[in-house]
Amino acid sequence: MRIDPVLWAEIERLAAQELRSANAQVEFMLREGLERRGRLPARVAAPRKKETP
């Protein structure tokens, strides 16, 4: 993904303020934007493996 360096710098600053990595901040912002638009897909839970004793 190509992002304007000025925009990326702001994302990094925001991420630092919110104690996230820049990548986690981008994912958070994307999810937030999709949720606002009613486009966030439902999470599908992965089946858990049974533990053997």
Secondary structure as UniProt FT lines:
FT   HELIX           5..17
FT   TURN            18..19
FT   HELIX           22..36
FT   TURN            37..38
//
